[in-house]
Amino acid sequence: MASLLQNRALIASTASWILAQALKVVISYVRERKFDFRWFVSPGGMPSSHAASVSCLAVFVGRRFGPASTELAIVVVFALIVMYDAAGVRRAAGRQAAILNRIVREVHALKGLRNERLRELLGHTPIEVIAGSVLGIAIALVAG
């Protein structure tokens, strides 16, 4: 356990995630003028903590093992899948949730169906993913 806590790549990647989530709270406060801690534990929003943590990890692995290493290839493929999922699949699921929520509201108004809302903000816009990646790379370079 002690060696795990000394793993700089893991610490920096975790710090990237925490900082990205904290920035979501700050950005939400600036936009809405109210403090909402739920942003710290919620998916979606600016910047992408998924992109921040996997980009940070990729930079650490690349610096440690080199650009031609199998280790870097593994992490880059993993990072691309995570970022694609964050910006693509989960974003589409969020759009579907918005449509389903509208249908439930309309049916609820007509027939008394239980009005249970689905979480709509699940994914990221491409700019949120890019911002998260830049944040993660910067943290890796500073911590590296």
VEXPAVO-502689 format. One record per residue: chain; x, y, z of N, C-alpha, C, O in turn. Coordinates in pm, whole numbers. Layout:
<recs>
{rec 'A',{X,Y,Z},{X,Y,Z},{X,Y,Z},{X,Y,Z}};
...
</recs>
This chain:
<recs>
{rec 'A',{82,-119,0},{0,0,0},{87,126,0},{52,225,-64}};
{rec 'A',{198,122,71},{285,238,77},{342,272,-61},{351,389,-97}};
{rec 'A',{379,168,-138},{434,195,-271},{326,250,-364},{356,329,-453}};
{rec 'A',{202,208,-346},{92,260,-426},{74,410,-399},{47,486,-492}};
{rec 'A',{89,450,-275},{75,591,-239},{195,675,-284},{190,797,-277}};
{rec 'A',{300,610,-330},{416,682,-383},{419,683,-535},{512,738,-595}};
{rec 'A',{320,625,-598},{313,619,-743},{274,757,-797},{159,798,-789}};
{rec 'A',{374,828,-852},{352,966,-897},{251,976,-1009},{174,1073,-1014}};
{rec 'A',{249,879,-1100},{151,882,-1209},{10,869,-1154},{-81,940,-1198}};
{rec 'A',{-9,780,-1059},{-141,762,-998},{-182,886,-919},{-296,929,-927}};
{rec 'A',{-89,942,-844},{-119,1062,-766},{-154,1179,-857},{-251,1250,-832}};
{rec 'A',{-75,1200,-963},{-102,1311,-1054},{-233,1291,-1129},{-308,1387,-1147}};
{rec 'A',{-261,1169,-1173},{-387,1142,-1244},{-507,1165,-1152},{-609,1221,-1193}};
{rec 'A',{-495,1122,-1027},{-601,1145,-930},{-616,1294,-901},{-728,1344,-891}};
{rec 'A',{-504,1363,-889},{-509,1509,-868},{-574,1580,-987},{-646,1678,-969}};
{rec 'A',{-549,1530,-1107},{-613,1588,-1226},{-764,1574,-1218},{-838,1667,-1247}};
{rec 'A',{-808,1455,-1178},{-952,1431,-1165},{-1012,1524,-1060},{-1115,1587,-1084}};
{rec 'A',{-946,1533,-944},{-997,1617,-834},{-1000,1763,-875},{-1098,1833,-849}};
{rec 'A',{-894,1811,-940},{-889,1951,-982},{-997,1980,-1087},{-1062,2084,-1082}};
{rec 'A',{-1015,1890,-1182},{-1119,1910,-1284},{-1258,1916,-1219},{-1339,2002,-1253}};
{rec 'A',{-1283,1826,-1125},{-1413,1826,-1057},{-1430,1956,-975},{-1538,2014,-973}};
{rec 'A',{-1324,2001,-909},{-1331,2126,-832},{-1355,2246,-925},{-1430,2337,-891}};
{rec 'A',{-1292,2244,-1042},{-1314,2352,-1139},{-1460,2357,-1185},{-1512,2465,-1212}};
{rec 'A',{-1525,2242,-1194},{-1667,2239,-1231},{-1750,2316,-1128},{-1843,2388,-1164}};
{rec 'A',{-1717,2299,-1000},{-1788,2369,-894},{-1766,2520,-909},{-1861,2597,-898}};
{rec 'A',{-1642,2560,-934},{-1610,2703,-950},{-1680,2761,-1072},{-1741,2868,-1064}};
{rec 'A',{-1673,2691,-1185},{-1737,2739,-1308},{-1888,2749,-1288},{-1950,2845,-1334}};
{rec 'A',{-1947,2652,-1221},{-2090,2655,-1192},{-2124,2776,-1105},{-2225,2843,-1127}};
{rec 'A',{-2039,2804,-1005},{-2063,2919,-918},{-2057,3050,-996},{-2140,3138,-976}};
{rec 'A',{-1958,3062,-1084},{-1943,3184,-1164},{-2065,3203,-1256},{-2116,3314,-1270}};
{rec 'A',{-2110,3095,-1318},{-2223,3103,-1411},{-2356,3128,-1342},{-2437,3208,-1388}};
{rec 'A',{-2380,3058,-1230},{-2512,3059,-1168},{-2519,3143,-1041},{-2628,3164,-986}};
{rec 'A',{-2405,3189,-993},{-2398,3269,-871},{-2452,3195,-750},{-2504,3257,-658}};
{rec 'A',{-2439,3063,-750},{-2475,2985,-632},{-2383,2864,-625},{-2346,2806,-726}};
{rec 'A',{-2348,2830,-501},{-2257,2719,-477},{-2334,2588,-487},{-2434,2570,-417}};
{rec 'A',{-2288,2497,-571},{-2352,2367,-588},{-2244,2258,-585},{-2181,2229,-687}};
{rec 'A',{-2225,2199,-468},{-2120,2097,-451},{-2149,1971,-531},{-2058,1892,-555}};
{rec 'A',{-2274,1951,-573},{-2306,1831,-653},{-2221,1822,-779},{-2198,1712,-830}};
{rec 'A',{-2174,1936,-831},{-2087,1932,-949},{-1959,1856,-921},{-1899,1800,-1013}};
{rec 'A',{-1915,1851,-796},{-1791,1782,-763},{-1802,1631,-781},{-1703,1564,-808}};
{rec 'A',{-1921,1579,-766},{-1940,1434,-776},{-2023,1393,-897},{-2063,1277,-909}};
{rec 'A',{-2050,1486,-986},{-2136,1458,-1101},{-2054,1441,-1229},{-1949,1503,-1246}};
{rec 'A',{-2103,1356,-1320},{-2038,1345,-1451},{-2079,1463,-1539},{-2175,1534,-1508}};
{rec 'A',{-2007,1484,-1647},{-2038,1592,-1739},{-1985,1724,-1690},{-1936,1734,-1577}};
{rec 'A',{-1993,1825,-1774},{-1951,1960,-1736},{-1808,1992,-1778},{-1735,1906,-1828}};
{rec 'A',{-1771,2117,-1755},{-1641,2170,-1797},{-1549,2183,-1677},{-1590,2240,-1576}};
{rec 'A',{-1428,2132,-1685},{-1366,2048,-1787},{-1393,1900,-1759},{-1439,1864,-1650}};
{rec 'A',{-1365,1816,-1856},{-1385,1673,-1839},{-1279,1614,-1746},{-1160,1618,-1777}};
{rec 'A',{-1323,1561,-1634},{-1227,1497,-1542},{-1178,1365,-1599},{-1067,1320,-1568}};
{rec 'A',{-1261,1301,-1682},{-1218,1178,-1748},{-1097,1208,-1838},{-994,1141,-1831}};
{rec 'A',{-1112,1310,-1921},{-1004,1347,-2012},{-881,1395,-1935},{-768,1364,-1973}};
{rec 'A',{-903,1468,-1828},{-790,1518,-1749},{-708,1403,-1691},{-585,1403,-1702}};
{rec 'A',{-774,1306,-1631},{-700,1199,-1565},{-631,1105,-1665},{-517,1066,-1641}};
{rec 'A',{-698,1070,-1775},{-632,979,-1870},{-523,1049,-1950},{-424,985,-1988}};
{rec 'A',{-538,1178,-1977},{-432,1252,-2046},{-309,1266,-1957},{-195,1252,-2003}};
{rec 'A',{-333,1293,-1832},{-224,1302,-1735},{-149,1169,-1728},{-26,1165,-1732}};
{rec 'A',{-223,1060,-1719},{-162,928,-1714},{-81,899,-1841},{29,844,-1833}};
{rec 'A',{-135,935,-1956},{-65,911,-2083},{68,987,-2088},{169,934,-2134}};
{rec 'A',{68,1111,-2041},{193,1188,-2041},{294,1123,-1947},{412,1110,-1983}};
{rec 'A',{251,1081,-1829},{342,1014,-1736},{401,888,-1797},{522,866,-1790}};
{rec 'A',{318,806,-1858},{365,681,-1917},{458,710,-2034},{561,645,-2050}};
{rec 'A',{423,807,-2116},{508,844,-2229},{645,893,-2186},{746,859,-2247}};
{rec 'A',{648,973,-2081},{777,1022,-2031},{859,911,-1968},{982,912,-1976}};
{rec 'A',{792,817,-1905},{863,708,-1836},{914,601,-1932},{1027,555,-1920}};
{rec 'A',{830,560,-2028},{864,448,-2114},{901,486,-2257},{953,403,-2332}};
{rec 'A',{874,611,-2295},{912,657,-2429},{798,647,-2530},{703,571,-2511}};
{rec 'A',{810,724,-2637},{702,733,-2735},{680,605,-2816},{572,586,-2872}};
{rec 'A',{779,517,-2824},{765,394,-2903},{727,274,-2817},{726,161,-2866}};
{rec 'A',{696,297,-2691},{672,184,-2599},{531,127,-2613},{437,196,-2650}};
{rec 'A',{521,0,-2584},{391,-67,-2580},{306,-10,-2468},{185,4,-2483}};
{rec 'A',{369,25,-2356},{296,83,-2243},{224,211,-2284},{108,232,-2249}};
{rec 'A',{294,297,-2359},{230,421,-2404},{117,390,-2501},{11,453,-2494}};
{rec 'A',{137,296,-2591},{31,259,-2685},{-95,215,-2610},{-206,254,-2646}};
{rec 'A',{-76,134,-2507},{-191,86,-2428},{-264,203,-2365},{-386,212,-2373}};
{rec 'A',{-190,293,-2302},{-253,406,-2232},{-318,502,-2330},{-426,555,-2301}};
{rec 'A',{-258,526,-2445},{-317,617,-2544},{-448,559,-2598},{-547,631,-2611}};
{rec 'A',{-449,430,-2630},{-573,367,-2677},{-679,375,-2568},{-795,407,-2596}};
{rec 'A',{-641,346,-2446},{-733,356,-2332},{-787,499,-2320},{-907,519,-2302}};
{rec 'A',{-699,598,-2329},{-739,739,-2317},{-835,778,-2429},{-935,847,-2404}};
{rec 'A',{-807,736,-2550},{-895,769,-2661},{-1033,707,-2644},{-1134,771,-2674}};
{rec 'A',{-1037,584,-2596},{-1167,519,-2572},{-1245,594,-2464},{-1365,618,-2478}};
{rec 'A',{-1177,629,-2356},{-1243,701,-2246},{-1296,837,-2295},{-1409,874,-2265}};
{rec 'A',{-1214,910,-2371},{-1257,1042,-2418},{-1367,1031,-2522},{-1459,1113,-2524}};
{rec 'A',{-1360,930,-2609},{-1467,909,-2707},{-1597,878,-2635},{-1703,932,-2670}};
{rec 'A',{-1590,792,-2535},{-1709,758,-2458},{-1765,881,-2387},{-1886,902,-2386}};
{rec 'A',{-1678,962,-2328},{-1722,1080,-2255},{-1792,1180,-2347},{-1892,1241,-2310}};
{rec 'A',{-1739,1197,-2468},{-1794,1296,-2560},{-1901,1238,-2652},{-1983,1313,-2706}};
{rec 'A',{-1901,1109,-2671},{-1992,1050,-2768},{-2105,973,-2704},{-2218,1020,-2700}};
{rec 'A',{-2074,856,-2655},{-2177,763,-2607},{-2253,823,-2489},{-2377,824,-2490}};
{rec 'A',{-2182,872,-2388},{-2252,924,-2270},{-2327,1052,-2303},{-2431,1079,-2243}};
{rec 'A',{-2276,1133,-2395},{-2348,1254,-2435},{-2479,1217,-2505},{-2582,1280,-2481}};
{rec 'A',{-2475,1116,-2592},{-2597,1070,-2659},{-2697,1017,-2557},{-2817,1041,-2569}};
{rec 'A',{-2648,945,-2457},{-2737,894,-2351},{-2802,1010,-2277},{-2918,1001,-2237}};
{rec 'A',{-2729,1119,-2257},{-2785,1237,-2192},{-2895,1301,-2275},{-2997,1345,-2222}};
{rec 'A',{-2875,1306,-2407},{-2979,1360,-2496},{-3105,1272,-2490},{-3217,1322,-2487}};
{rec 'A',{-3084,1141,-2489},{-3198,1050,-2480},{-3271,1069,-2347},{-3394,1064,-2343}};
{rec 'A',{-3197,1091,-2240},{-3259,1115,-2109},{-3344,1242,-2113},{-3453,1245,-2055}};
{rec 'A',{-3297,1346,-2181},{-3374,1470,-2192},{-3507,1446,-2264},{-3611,1496,-2223}};
{rec 'A',{-3502,1369,-2372},{-3624,1338,-2447},{-3719,1254,-2362},{-3839,1281,-2357}};
{rec 'A',{-3666,1152,-2295},{-3749,1069,-2209},{-3811,1150,-2095},{-3926,1128,-2059}};
{rec 'A',{-3733,1243,-2039},{-3787,1327,-1932},{-3904,1411,-1983},{-4004,1429,-1913}};
{rec 'A',{-3892,1464,-2106},{-4001,1543,-2164},{-4125,1455,-2185},{-4237,1498,-2157}};
{rec 'A',{-4105,1333,-2235},{-4217,1240,-2255},{-4285,1208,-2122},{-4407,1208,-2112}};
{rec 'A',{-4204,1180,-2020},{-4259,1148,-1888},{-4339,1266,-1833},{-4446,1247,-1776}};
{rec 'A',{-4288,1390,-1850},{-4362,1509,-1804},{-4498,1518,-1873},{-4599,1545,-1809}};
{rec 'A',{-4497,1496,-2005},{-4622,1506,-2080},{-4720,1396,-2042},{-4839,1422,-2025}};
{rec 'A',{-4672,1273,-2027},{-4759,1162,-1989},{-4807,1182,-1845},{-4923,1155,-1813}};
{rec 'A',{-4718,1230,-1760},{-4755,1256,-1619},{-4869,1357,-1612},{-4962,1341,-1533}};
{rec 'A',{-4861,1460,-1693},{-4965,1563,-1693},{-5099,1505,-1739},{-5204,1549,-1693}};
{rec 'A',{-5095,1408,-1829},{-5219,1351,-1882},{-5276,1238,-1797},{-5397,1230,-1777}};
{rec 'A',{-5189,1150,-1745},{-5238,1028,-1682},{-5189,1006,-1540},{-5221,903,-1481}};
{rec 'A',{-5114,1096,-1485},{-5069,1079,-1348},{-4954,981,-1330},{-4936,926,-1222}};
{rec 'A',{-4875,958,-1434},{-4757,872,-1424},{-4659,934,-1325},{-4646,1056,-1318}};
{rec 'A',{-4591,850,-1250},{-4492,900,-1154},{-4384,977,-1228},{-4323,925,-1321}};
{rec 'A',{-4361,1099,-1187},{-4267,1188,-1255},{-4126,1167,-1200},{-4087,1233,-1104}};
{rec 'A',{-4052,1075,-1259},{-3916,1042,-1215},{-3818,1087,-1322},{-3823,1039,-1435}};
{rec 'A',{-3730,1181,-1287},{-3638,1238,-1386},{-3511,1155,-1398},{-3457,1106,-1299}};
{rec 'A',{-3464,1141,-1523},{-3335,1078,-1551},{-3227,1185,-1554},{-3255,1301,-1587}};
{rec 'A',{-3106,1148,-1521},{-2994,1241,-1527},{-2961,1269,-1672},{-2935,1177,-1749}};
{rec 'A',{-2961,1398,-1710},{-2941,1435,-1849},{-2797,1472,-1882},{-2752,1451,-1995}};
{rec 'A',{-2725,1526,-1786},{-2587,1567,-1813},{-2494,1452,-1778},{-2448,1440,-1664}};
{rec 'A',{-2468,1368,-1876},{-2385,1250,-1856},{-2251,1260,-1927},{-2152,1203,-1880}};
{rec 'A',{-2247,1329,-2037},{-2128,1333,-2120},{-2072,1472,-2133},{-2109,1564,-2060}};
{rec 'A',{-1981,1487,-2228},{-1909,1612,-2247},{-1917,1658,-2391},{-1930,1577,-2483}};
{rec 'A',{-1907,1788,-2410},{-1890,1842,-2543},{-1743,1822,-2581},{-1659,1802,-2493}};
{rec 'A',{-1711,1828,-2709},{-1570,1814,-2748},{-1479,1917,-2680},{-1366,1884,-2644}};
{rec 'A',{-1525,2039,-2661},{-1441,2142,-2597},{-1416,2108,-2450},{-1309,2138,-2398}};
{rec 'A',{-1514,2046,-2384},{-1494,2004,-2245},{-1389,1893,-2236},{-1309,1890,-2143}};
{rec 'A',{-1390,1803,-2334},{-1290,1696,-2338},{-1152,1754,-2367},{-1054,1714,-2304}};
{rec 'A',{-1144,1846,-2461},{-1015,1910,-2492},{-963,1985,-2371},{-844,1976,-2338}};
{rec 'A',{-1049,2060,-2304},{-1007,2135,-2186},{-958,2040,-2077},{-858,2068,-2010}};
{rec 'A',{-1026,1929,-2059},{-981,1830,-1961},{-847,1770,-1998},{-762,1750,-1911}};
{rec 'A',{-828,1742,-2126},{-699,1688,-2172},{-586,1786,-2147},{-479,1748,-2099}};
{rec 'A',{-609,1911,-2180},{-506,2014,-2157},{-473,2025,-2009},{-357,2035,-1972}};
{rec 'A',{-576,2021,-1924},{-554,2025,-1779},{-472,1907,-1733},{-376,1924,-1657}};
{rec 'A',{-506,1787,-1779},{-432,1668,-1739},{-287,1669,-1786},{-197,1631,-1711}};
{rec 'A',{-264,1714,-1908},{-127,1724,-1960},{-48,1824,-1879},{67,1800,-1843}};
{rec 'A',{-110,1939,-1849},{-39,2041,-1770},{-2,1989,-1632},{109,2012,-1585}};
{rec 'A',{-92,1918,-1567},{-62,1863,-1434},{50,1761,-1443},{139,1758,-1358}};
{rec 'A',{47,1676,-1545},{154,1577,-1562},{288,1644,-1582},{389,1600,-1527}};
{rec 'A',{291,1751,-1661},{419,1819,-1685},{469,1890,-1559},{589,1892,-1534}};
{rec 'A',{379,1945,-1482},{419,2013,-1358},{463,1911,-1253},{563,1931,-1184}};
{rec 'A',{389,1801,-1241},{417,1701,-1138},{529,1605,-1178},{590,1540,-1093}};
{rec 'A',{555,1597,-1308},{639,1497,-1366},{780,1489,-1333},{851,1402,-1384}};
</recs>
